[in-house]
């Protein structure tokens, strides 16, 4: 039981570390994209309206990753998984 708890905590730490690594790479790419679109718009260049799609969607994905890496998303997901295992076994 104790060993399983330690193993679970180690796995959670590894997942958070992976999320932090991914957010550094994806965050840099998204910031470059958003800066490029904003810079072009400020410079008066013609920016196609669909260029906003990756900026908005990327921002949402980045927010989700940040919640996993620095927030409490992993704890919320684990709590929900425990609830499902305890109360919804019939599914």
C-alpha positions in Angstrom: 0.0 0.0 0.0 2.8 2.4 1.0 4.8 1.4 -2.0 1.9 2.0 -4.3 1.4 5.5 -2.9 5.0 6.3 -3.5 4.9 4.9 -7.0 1.7 7.0 -7.7 3.4 10.2 -6.4 6.5 9.5 -8.5 4.3 9.0 -11.6 2.4 12.2 -10.9 5.7 14.1 -10.5 6.9 12.7 -13.9 3.7 13.7 -15.5 4.0 17.3 -14.2 7.7 17.4 -15.3 6.6 16.3 -18.8 3.9 19.0 -18.9 6.4 21.6 -17.8 8.8 20.6 -20.5 6.1 20.6 -23.2 4.8 24.0 -22.1 8.3 25.5 -22.5 8.5 24.3 -26.1 4.9 24.9 -27.1 4.8 28.2 -25.2 7.8 29.5 -27.1 6.3 28.5 -30.4 2.9 30.1 -29.6 4.5 33.3 -28.3 6.5 33.6 -31.6 3.3 33.0 -33.6 1.3 35.5 -31.6 4.0 38.1 -31.7 4.4 37.7 -35.4 0.6 38.1 -36.0 0.4 41.1 -33.6 3.6 42.7 -35.1 2.3 42.4 -38.6 -1.1 43.9 -37.6 0.7 46.8 -35.8 2.9 47.3 -38.8 -0.2 47.7 -40.9 0.3 44.6 -43.0 -2.6 42.6 -44.2 -3.1 39.7 -41.9 -5.7 37.1 -42.9 -8.6 36.7 -40.5 -8.0 32.9 -40.2 -4.6 33.7 -38.7 -6.4 34.3 -35.4 -7.5 30.7 -35.2 -4.2 29.2 -34.3 -3.5 32.1 -31.9 -6.8 31.5 -30.1 -6.8 27.7 -30.1 -3.1 27.7 -29.2 -3.9 30.0 -26.3 -6.5 27.6 -25.0 -4.2 24.6 -25.4 -1.4 26.5 -23.7 -3.8 27.4 -20.8 -4.7 23.7 -20.4 -1.1 22.7 -20.4 -0.2 25.4 -17.9 -3.0 24.1 -15.6 -1.4 20.6 -15.8 2.1 21.9 -15.3 1.6 24.6 -12.6 -2.0 24.3 -11.5 -4.0 21.5 -9.8 -5.4 19.8 -12.9 -3.6 16.5 -12.2 -5.1 16.4 -8.7 -8.6 17.1 -10.1 -8.3 14.4 -12.7 -7.0 11.9 -10.1 -9.9 12.8 -7.8 -12.4 12.3 -10.6 -10.8 9.0 -11.6 -11.1 7.8 -8.0 -14.8 8.8 -8.0 -15.4 6.9 -11.2 -13.7 3.8 -9.9 -15.7 3.9 -6.6 -19.1 4.9 -7.9 -19.4 4.0 -11.5 -18.1 0.4 -11.8 -21.2 -0.7 -13.6 -20.2 1.2 -16.8 
